Amino acid sequence: MTWVDAVALASVHVNGPTPPPPPSARAVLFGLPSAGRRWPGGVRAALAFAIPASIAWVLGFETAALLTVSGSFAVIYGEGRPYRSRWRIVSIAGVALVASVLAGATAGSGSSYVVPVLVLAVVAAIAVYIVAALRLGAPGAFFFVLVCAVSSYLPSAHISPTTAAAWAAAGAVSAALVSMAPVLWAPRAPEEDAVSAAKSTVEMYLSDAGARRAAGSRLHAAWAAVYDAGLPTRNPRPALVQALFSAHLSFAAATHARSSHAVDLDPDPDADVDAPSDVLPLARPSVAYRLRRSLHPQSHAVATATRVFVGALASGGMAVALGLPRPDWAVLGAVLVLQQGPDRVHGSYRGVQRLGGTVLGVALFALVQELSVTGVTIIVVLMALQFLIEISVARNYGLAVVFITPLALLMGSLSHPDASTADVVTDRVIETVLGVLVAFGVLWCVQPHAFRRALGWSDRRVLDLSSELLQHVSTAHPASARGLELRRDVQFELVNSALAGADAAHNDRRWTVSQWTRHAGVDRLGYELLAQCWSVADGRDFGETTPWTARIEQLSTAYKQRT
């Protein structure tokens, strides 16, 4: 599930007096929510591995064929991205995966298990922070930690760090090439899909005020997509951009018309949508901005990275102390549970999914081992696993773990080719149980109220940026360069506020109910202020800012009183 989908699910009840109800345990554990057409991405994931693996096998490097899978995971990170930016995203993910392989293999070159555990904890914390700060969504940071963990045991198979990294790089190159292949027959599909989703959600909002957050989030994602595709800079303006712009104006008009503070706009949300300034909104904030803004002790990203580091270090350290043969599996178990953030309830569900998925996954691995799969057949098996991982990872992590587990075990068999299957299965289950139990302890005991701080911090950022925007429009037009930047940033913070609200509602409903009036007020203020900015036509002033400033001060006071 993407961060946009998460906001959409959390947005339905924002205008009501209470937070949205938590999803049922059955839906989280066993549900398969719609994630669009995943099979083409599954085929690309399989081919990204198959191409370099087959070449390596033909050239006589049968062992090296399995090493290419580490870099081929990069293809997953490009799915759904416009092709103009996809190659860059996949390339960056590929470099990060190769670096993770090199770090893991280098750490595993010594005789102590402590160094690999420490390196894994650091890699996990850094990867999780970046993914959380950028709001990248599935598959998250897990694959970087996975390839680092598996690579830490390659030196015992007499595979040097540079050799492992080189073959991983081959997989990464293949991933970049395969991910770009669809540009030959559907060059605009990703941005067209994003705009279509935004338009349909805006249409829903025009008849259902409860869909405001969902519409705002879809519009935010669609603008990011068309900017990634380079369309807004073209002249004349492409039809796709104009269609998105019209949908955005309708969204702003409807929000303005529903506001009790609306002025200077026809209450009909479909009327006069061309009256406001014809300047397009900006894309999402830069990578540097998103990484920098999250460097705050109360942010979602910092809380998540802190928990992951503590959980990885504790689970790995305990595995080493207990003399378990693969401490990295305990670390992987902890990271998978903790990587999604301060939501303790969803984290606990994820722990159950990790345990169940691992049990089924090791059974699948045992079956493959029983069939004595070797040579070209093992490449076919890994292709199938890559395909199944891609089509399931965005829908149900428990199901994805069923396929990730045997893939990781088959990669790990390079270092222990003669190991007893029964011993491998038993040890991996024990190590996973240890990692998940440690993760449960970290979830509920380390920063137990992180979700409260994240909600307050996110709402404060909306208020602070809204105040800064008001100061700017008191002397300049909302469509000025700085005005557009501030409007973009307010929208970005509104999305983060929605996610923080959903986390809080899942974790402590009684506390969240006490905060919901203020939280919903922040949400309304932000969207109504943005709608007012949209309503100001060229050559006109924003208008009186005092009522808006009073609302911000009132919400800020309410926040201080409640926290």
Buried (B, 14 or more C-beta within 10 A) or exposed (E): BBBBBBBBBBBBBBBEEEBBEBBEEEEBBEEEEEBEEBEBBBBBBBBBBBBBBBBBBEEEBBBBBBBBBBBBBBBBBBBBBBBBBBBEBBBBBBBBBBBBBBBBBBBBBEEEBEBBBBBBBBBBBBBBBBBBBBBBBBBBBBBBBBBBBBBBBBBEBEBEBEBBBBBBBBBBBBBBBBBBBBBEEEBBBBBBBBBBBBBEBBBBBBEEEBBBBBBBBBBBBBBBBBBBBEBBEEEEBBEBBEBBBBBBBBBBBBBBBBBEBBEEBBEEBEEEBEBBBEBBBBBBBEEEBBBEBBEBEBBBBBBBBBBBBBBBBBBBBBBBEEEBBBBBBBBBBBBBBBBBBBBBBBBBBBBBBBBBBBBBBBEBBBEBBEEEBEEBEBBBBBBBBBBBBBBBBBBBBBBBBBBBBBBBBBBBBBBBEEBEBEEBBEBBBBBBBBBBBBBBBBBEEBBEEBBBBBBBBBBBBBBBBBBBBBEBBBEBBBBBEEBBBBBBBBBBBBBBBBBBBBBBBBBBBEBBBEBBBBBBBBBBBBBBBBBBBBBBBEEBEBBEBEEBBEBBEEBBEBBEEEE
